[in-house]
């Protein structure tokens, strides 16, 4: 499996999963359009690769290269079924997922999925109506995207890629990613201990709501999510990585969703993160 990435560097990542047997080129026009505002990921599989192996390969690639977090995902028919299986595992977090046509609901259900799920209605695929019913039963908060009626065998990407792009962007919402790294002249374990001595999220006290999502000593990572007035989502990941024998790299990465204000909030977030790291380094020198 190869996970191809194109589009805007530093932007939120979205995954497009084609139907079984379809070449990734089916999304070529959509990829070009989405790439203007997103990082677009398209998995390319070997013909002999079984479905379970495909899901596992994509899951591993997202965990390794994207910290197991992507902004949005779209799956067409068999690709939608595979995407739902990925969500059911609960290891990869997707904010918004859109599936189109006839899809299969995983046997274990979607209890691990906490994002937003859309089913693209209007397709005349055999079983599309039953897919809606099964999905709604497994995920009562299911929402629908509508478009003009499609002919049998057609999908949105094949008729109007421009409309599909607009609908997907509307479903996913605007988002951006800011990443700031600093080299610290202390060991990774020392920096991580210093972070642990501070209350989780102390540097994010300005958020109106805040929820620690993950804190693991194995990879020295903590993720905190929150929201504030005008900023519906602020997802802050801090990671400490070893660098040489006595140094470490402290990485702060934030995913932001603030509608039309997202670009301005991203610029403010970069200034804020640099100030946080400067304060952190100053505290380390004192100790």
C-alpha positions in Angstrom: 0.0 0.0 0.0 1.2 3.5 -0.9 -0.4 6.5 0.8 0.0 9.4 -1.7 0.0 12.9 -0.3 -0.6 16.1 -2.4 -1.9 19.5 -1.7 -1.2 22.4 0.7 1.7 21.8 3.1 0.8 22.4 6.8 -3.0 22.2 6.1 -5.4 19.8 7.6 -5.2 16.3 6.2 -8.2 14.6 4.5 -8.3 11.0 3.2 -10.1 9.9 0.0 -10.7 6.1 -0.3 -11.8 4.9 -3.7 -14.1 1.9 -4.4 -12.6 -1.6 -4.7 -11.2 -2.1 -8.1 -11.2 1.6 -9.0 -7.9 3.4 -9.7 -7.1 6.3 -7.5 -7.2 8.5 -10.7 -11.0 8.6 -10.3 -10.4 11.3 -7.7 -7.9 13.3 -9.8 -10.1 16.4 -10.3 -11.3 16.3 -6.7 -7.7 16.0 -5.4 -6.6 19.0 -7.4 -9.5 21.1 -6.0 -9.2 19.9 -2.4 -5.4 20.3 -2.6 -5.8 24.1 -2.7 -6.9 24.1 0.9 -6.1 20.7 2.3 -3.4 17.9 2.4 -5.1 15.2 0.4 -4.2 11.5 1.1 -5.2 8.8 -1.3 -4.3 5.1 -0.7 -3.1 3.0 -3.6 -3.3 -0.7 -3.2 -1.9 -3.7 -5.0 -4.7 -5.7 -6.7 -4.0 -8.9 -4.7 -4.1 -7.0 -1.3 -7.1 -8.4 0.8 -9.6 -5.9 2.4 -8.4 -6.5 6.0 -4.8 -6.0 5.0 -5.8 -2.7 3.3 -7.4 -1.3 6.4 -4.5 -2.4 8.6 -2.0 -0.8 6.2 -3.8 2.5 6.1 -4.2 2.5 9.8 -0.5 1.9 10.3 0.4 4.7 7.9 -1.9 7.2 9.6 -0.6 6.3 13.0 3.0 6.6 11.9 2.8 9.7 9.8 -0.1 11.7 11.1 -0.3 10.8 14.8 -3.5 8.8 14.1 -5.5 12.0 13.6 -6.9 13.4 10.3 -9.4 16.1 9.7 -11.8 14.4 7.3 -12.3 11.3 5.2 -14.4 10.2 2.2 -15.1 6.7 1.1 -16.8 5.5 -2.0 -18.8 2.2 -1.8 -16.2 -0.4 -0.9 -13.8 2.3 0.2 -16.6 3.6 2.5 -16.9 0.2 4.0 -13.2 0.0 4.6 -13.2 3.5 6.1 -16.0 2.5 8.5 -13.9 -0.5 9.6 -11.0 1.9 10.2 -13.3 4.0 12.4 -14.6 1.0 14.3 -11.1 0.1 15.5 -10.9 3.4 17.3 -7.1 3.9 16.8 -7.4 6.6 14.2 -9.4 9.7 15.0 -11.3 11.3 12.1 -13.2 14.6 12.7 -15.7 14.2 9.9 -16.3 11.1 7.7 -18.4 11.0 4.5 -19.4 7.7 2.9 -21.3 7.3 -0.4 -23.4 4.6 -1.9 -23.9 1.0 -0.6 -21.6 0.4 2.4 -21.3 -2.3 5.0 -21.5 -1.5 8.7 -18.7 -3.2 10.8 -19.9 -6.0 13.0 -18.4 -4.3 16.1 -20.4 -1.2 15.3 -19.2 2.4 15.6 -19.0 2.9 19.4 -15.4 4.0 19.2 -16.2 6.8 16.7 -16.9 10.2 18.2 -16.8 12.5 15.2 -19.4 13.5 12.6 -20.6 10.9 10.1 -22.4 11.7 6.8 -24.0 9.4 4.3 -24.2 10.8 0.8 -27.8 10.3 -0.3 -29.1 10.3 -3.9 -27.1 7.3 -5.2 -29.1 4.6 -6.9 -26.6 1.9 -6.0 -28.3 -1.3 -5.0 -28.5 -1.4 -1.3 -27.8 2.3 -0.7 -31.1 2.8 1.1 -30.4 -0.2 3.4 -27.0 1.2 4.1 -28.6 4.4 5.4 -30.9 2.4 7.7 -28.0 0.2 9.0 -25.7 3.2 9.5 -28.4 5.1 11.3 -29.0 2.2 13.6 -25.3 1.9 14.4 -24.7 5.6 14.7 -27.9 7.5 15.5 -26.3 10.9 15.0 -25.8 10.1 11.3 -26.3 13.0 9.0 -27.0 13.2 5.3 -25.5 15.0 2.3 -27.9 15.5 -0.6 -27.3 16.2 -4.3 -29.4 15.7 -7.5 -30.4 12.2 -8.2 -27.6 10.1 -9.8 -28.1 7.5 -12.4 -27.4 3.8 -11.6 -23.7 3.2 -11.3 -22.8 6.9 -11.1 -21.0 8.6 -8.2 -20.6 12.2 -7.3 -16.9 12.3 -8.3 -17.7 11.2 -11.9 -20.2 13.9 -12.7 -19.3 17.1 -10.9 -16.0 17.1 -9.1 -16.4 20.9 -8.4 -19.6 20.3 -6.6 -18.2 17.4 -4.8 -15.3 19.4 -3.6 -17.5 22.2 -2.3 -19.8 19.7 -0.5 -16.9 17.9 1.1 -15.3 21.2 2.2 -18.6 22.3 3.7 -18.9 19.0 5.5 -15.3 18.9 6.8 -15.3 22.6 7.7 -12.3 24.9 7.5 -9.2 23.9 9.5 -5.5 24.5 9.7 -2.4 23.1 11.4 0.4 25.0 13.1 3.6 23.2 14.2 6.5 24.7 16.2 9.6 22.8 17.2 12.4 23.8 19.5 15.8 22.0 20.3 16.3 21.8 24.1 19.7 21.0 25.6 18.3 18.4 28.0 17.4 14.8 27.7 13.9 13.8 26.4 13.1 12.1 29.7 14.1 15.3 31.6 11.9 17.5 29.5 9.0 15.1 29.8 9.3 15.1 33.6 9.2 18.9 33.6 6.0 18.8 31.5 4.5 16.3 33.9 5.1 18.6 36.9 2.8 21.2 35.3 -1.0 20.7 35.5 -2.3 19.4 32.2 -3.3 22.3 30.0 -2.0 25.0 32.3 -0.7 26.9 29.3 -4.2 26.6 27.7 -6.1 28.2 30.5 -7.7 30.7 28.1 -9.8 27.9 26.6 -13.4 27.9 27.8 -13.7 24.1 27.6 -10.7 21.7 27.8 -10.4 17.9 27.8 -7.2 15.9 28.0 -7.5 13.2 25.3 -4.2 11.3 25.7 -1.0 11.3 27.8 1.4 8.5 27.2 4.9 8.0 28.6 6.0 5.6 25.9 6.1 8.2 23.1 6.1 11.2 25.4 2.9 12.7 23.9 0.0 14.6 25.4 -3.1 15.8 23.5 -5.5 18.3 24.8 -8.7 19.6 23.1 -10.7 22.7 23.9 -12.8 25.5 22.5 -13.1 29.2 23.0 -15.2 32.1 21.8 -14.8 32.2 18.0 -12.6 29.0 18.0 -14.8 25.9 18.0 -11.8 23.6 18.1 -8.3 23.9 19.4 -6.5 20.4 19.4 -3.0 20.8 21.0 -0.5 18.0 20.8 2.8 18.2 22.7 5.5 15.6 22.0 9.1 15.3 23.2 11.5 13.5 20.9 15.1 12.5 21.6 17.8 14.3 19.5 21.3 13.2 20.0 22.9 12.0 23.3 21.9 14.9 25.5 19.3 16.9 23.6 15.6 16.7 22.8 13.1 18.3 20.4 9.9 19.6 21.9 7.1 19.7 19.3 3.9 21.6 19.7 1.3 21.1 17.0 -2.2 22.6 17.0 -5.2 21.8 14.8 -7.5 24.8 14.6 -11.1 25.3 13.3 -12.4 28.8 13.4 -14.4 29.2 10.2 -13.4 32.3 8.2 -11.1 33.3 11.0 -9.0 30.2 10.7 -6.0 31.9 8.8 -5.8 34.7 11.4 -6.1 32.3 14.3 -3.3 30.2 12.8 -1.0 33.2 12.7 -1.9 34.0 16.3 -1.4 30.4 17.3 2.2 30.3 15.9 3.1 33.4 17.9 1.4 31.8 21.0 3.2 28.5 20.6 6.6 30.1 20.2 5.9 32.1 23.4 4.9 28.9 25.2 8.1 27.1 24.2 10.3 30.1 25.1 8.7 30.1 28.6 9.2 26.4 28.9 12.9 26.6 27.9 13.4 29.4 30.4 11.9 27.3 33.2 14.2 24.4 32.2 17.3 26.6 32.5 16.3 27.6 36.0 16.0 24.0 37.1 
